[in-house]
Structure formats: structure tokens, C-alpha cells
Amino acid sequence: TMKLLDRFKDRNIQRIESKAEWDELHESHRDKIVVIKFYGSHCQACAKMAPKYKKAAHQYTGSKVKDEDEVMEGSTFVFAEVESVTNKELCKSINLRTIPSVMLWYRGEKLDEFTCRPQEMPILNRKLRNYKELGWPEATEVEKKVEWEEYLKEEAEINSQLGREEAPEEAGSR
């Protein structure tokens, strides 16, 4: 599997292999949103996600993988990746829960974290588009609203299947 992942190494994605490199990444890109993929060299979902993450890195840093790719000029982002097995202490120190995951950081603060299997790349793309178009912190508020609406929709579907009509209470309404 490692050879498969190595095939997708890319100049637009910084590979982080130590706490010092992690700190340097955040320090040297304080004006950008740092997008970090956490993967395992043994993980099939991670291997399947690699080319999609590479495409997103190119799209959001202003370079193309293929001629037909859409590109957003003026990068707001820097992309990186961390192999979870060889960086256990780093992953533990930031409370990484699962792989593949993506975290978004800004000025050393975690903005977002989510499991990102290959089929969930559209979620990452939506988040990146929102941060690109709206900036921070506005995009954070939009993401919270989208996630709340998705939660309400899922709850309504579950309640419908169970024959209930109750809607979950809105956060803070108690």
C-alpha cells in the first residue's frame, strides 16, 4: 500500500513527519487555512482518497492536475498530510480520532475536523469553497448552520421511519 500512496506524492501537499515540521507548517502559514489530511499507509480508504485530495490541493492552490480541472486563483490554503502510524505522538497530541480524517487550522487553532473517506470529498470541497468565498470566521458560521440543517434532516428521516413527528430542539432553546 505504501508504494500506492507514494505514487500520489505531490509538491502542493507538504508531508509532515515530526512535531517540529508541524509547528513550522503552522508558523510559516499563519495567513492561510492549513488543510491537513491524516492517513495510514495500511488504510485502503486512505489510498483511495489520495488522488482526490491531490486534486483538491491543486484546485485550491491554483494549479491543475489535468487541463480540464477547475482552479481557484489566489490561494487561501496550504495542504499537508500526516501519516498516523509514524507520527503517533503528534496524532495523539491533537486528539486525532480516526483515519482518514481532515482538519482545517488557522493561526494554530483547529477550525474543523471530520472523517473524510473518498465518498466524503464533496464535503471537504464544500468547506473549502465556503472558506475561499466567505473567509474566516464567516465560513465557520455557515458550516455550523449547514451541519445543523443536515442533522435536523437526518433526525426528521429517523423520526419518520419510527413513526414519530417530533423535531429535535434547536441548540440553546432549552
C-alpha positions as CSV (number, residue, x, y, z in Angstrom):
1,T,0.0,0.0,0.0
2,M,2.9,2.4,0.7
3,K,4.0,2.3,-2.9
4,L,0.5,3.1,-4.0
5,L,0.4,6.1,-1.6
6,D,3.9,7.2,-2.7
7,R,2.6,7.4,-6.3
8,F,0.4,10.3,-5.2
9,K,3.1,12.4,-3.6
10,D,2.8,16.0,-4.7
11,R,4.6,19.3,-4.5
12,N,1.3,21.0,-3.4
13,I,1.0,18.8,-0.4
14,Q,3.6,19.1,2.4
15,R,4.3,15.8,4.2
16,I,4.6,16.4,7.9
17,E,6.9,13.9,9.7
18,S,7.6,15.5,13.1
19,K,6.3,17.9,15.7
20,A,8.9,20.4,14.6
21,E,7.6,20.2,11.0
22,W,4.0,20.5,12.3
23,D,5.0,23.7,14.3
24,E,6.9,25.1,11.3
25,L,3.9,24.5,9.0
26,H,1.6,26.5,11.2
27,E,4.1,29.2,11.9
28,S,5.1,29.8,8.3
29,H,1.5,29.9,7.1
30,R,-0.3,32.0,9.7
31,D,-2.2,33.9,6.9
32,K,-3.6,30.8,5.3
33,I,-6.0,28.0,6.3
34,V,-4.0,24.8,6.7
35,V,-5.7,21.7,5.4
36,I,-4.3,18.5,6.8
37,K,-5.1,15.0,5.8
38,F,-4.4,12.2,8.3
39,Y,-3.9,8.8,6.7
40,G,-2.5,5.4,7.4
41,S,-0.2,3.6,4.9
42,H,-2.2,0.4,5.7
43,C,-5.6,2.0,5.1
44,Q,-7.4,1.3,1.8
45,A,-9.9,4.2,2.2
46,C,-6.9,6.5,2.6
47,A,-5.3,5.1,-0.6
48,K,-8.5,5.7,-2.5
49,M,-8.8,9.2,-1.1
50,A,-5.2,10.2,-2.1
51,P,-5.9,11.2,-5.7
52,K,-9.0,13.1,-4.7
53,Y,-7.1,15.0,-2.0
54,K,-4.3,15.8,-4.5
55,K,-6.9,17.2,-7.0
56,A,-8.4,19.4,-4.2
57,A,-4.9,20.6,-3.3
58,H,-4.3,21.6,-6.9
59,Q,-7.7,23.2,-7.3
60,Y,-7.4,25.3,-4.2
61,T,-3.8,26.3,-4.6
62,G,-4.2,27.5,-8.2
63,S,-2.5,24.7,-10.2
64,K,-4.0,22.0,-12.4
65,V,-3.6,18.2,-12.3
66,K,-5.2,17.9,-15.7
67,D,-6.1,20.6,-18.3
68,E,-9.8,20.3,-17.7
69,D,-9.6,20.9,-13.9
70,E,-11.2,23.9,-12.4
71,V,-8.7,26.1,-10.5
72,M,-9.3,28.8,-7.9
73,E,-6.8,31.6,-8.2
74,G,-5.2,33.3,-5.2
75,S,-4.6,30.6,-2.7
76,T,-6.1,30.9,0.8
77,F,-5.0,27.4,1.7
78,V,-1.9,25.3,2.2
79,F,-2.3,21.5,2.1
80,A,-0.4,18.9,4.1
81,E,-0.6,15.3,5.2
82,V,0.4,13.3,8.2
83,E,0.9,9.5,8.2
84,S,-0.7,8.4,11.5
85,V,1.4,5.3,12.3
86,T,4.8,7.0,12.0
87,N,3.5,10.1,13.8
88,K,1.6,8.5,16.7
89,E,2.7,11.1,19.3
90,L,1.7,14.1,17.1
91,C,-1.7,12.5,16.3
92,K,-2.3,11.8,20.0
93,S,-1.3,15.4,21.0
94,I,-4.0,16.8,18.7
95,N,-6.6,14.1,19.6
96,L,-6.9,12.5,16.1
97,R,-9.8,10.1,16.4
98,T,-9.9,8.2,13.1
99,I,-8.4,7.9,9.6
100,P,-8.8,9.1,7.0
101,S,-9.6,12.5,8.5
102,V,-9.1,16.1,7.5
103,M,-8.5,19.0,9.9
104,L,-8.6,22.7,9.0
105,W,-6.4,25.0,11.0
106,Y,-6.0,28.8,11.1
107,R,-3.3,30.6,13.1
108,G,-2.7,27.4,15.1
109,E,-6.4,26.9,16.1
110,K,-8.4,24.0,14.8
111,L,-11.4,25.2,12.8
112,D,-12.8,21.9,11.8
113,E,-12.2,18.2,11.8
114,F,-14.1,15.4,10.2
115,T,-13.7,11.8,8.9
116,C,-13.1,12.1,5.2
117,R,-13.5,8.8,3.3
118,P,-13.3,9.1,-0.5
119,Q,-17.1,9.4,-0.9
120,E,-17.0,12.4,1.6
121,M,-14.6,14.5,-0.5
122,P,-17.6,16.7,-1.7
123,I,-17.9,17.8,2.0
124,L,-14.3,18.9,2.0
125,N,-14.8,20.7,-1.3
126,R,-17.9,22.5,0.1
127,K,-16.0,23.6,3.2
128,L,-13.0,24.8,1.1
129,R,-15.3,26.7,-1.2
130,N,-17.0,28.4,1.7
131,Y,-13.7,29.4,3.3
132,K,-12.4,30.6,0.0
133,E,-15.5,32.7,-0.9
134,L,-16.6,33.9,2.6
135,G,-13.3,34.0,4.5
136,W,-12.9,33.2,8.2
137,P,-14.8,33.4,10.6
138,E,-17.9,33.8,8.3
139,A,-17.4,30.4,6.7
140,T,-17.3,28.7,10.2
141,E,-20.8,30.1,10.9
142,V,-22.1,28.9,7.5
143,E,-20.6,25.4,8.1
144,K,-22.3,25.2,11.6
145,K,-25.6,26.1,10.0
146,V,-25.2,23.6,7.2
147,E,-24.2,20.9,9.7
148,W,-27.2,21.7,11.9
149,E,-29.6,21.6,8.9
150,E,-28.1,18.2,7.9
151,Y,-28.6,17.0,11.5
152,L,-32.2,18.1,11.5
153,K,-32.9,16.4,8.2
154,E,-31.3,13.2,9.4
155,E,-33.4,13.3,12.7
156,A,-36.6,14.0,10.7
157,E,-35.9,11.0,8.5
158,I,-35.2,8.8,11.5
159,N,-38.4,10.0,13.3
160,S,-40.4,9.5,10.1
161,Q,-39.1,5.9,9.9
162,L,-40.0,5.3,13.5
163,G,-43.5,6.9,13.0
164,R,-42.7,9.9,15.2
165,E,-43.2,13.5,14.3
166,E,-41.0,15.2,16.9
167,A,-38.4,17.5,15.7
168,P,-35.2,17.9,17.8
169,E,-34.9,21.1,19.8
170,E,-32.8,23.8,18.4
171,A,-29.5,24.3,20.2
172,G,-29.8,26.8,23.0
173,S,-33.6,26.7,23.1
174,R,-33.8,24.9,26.4
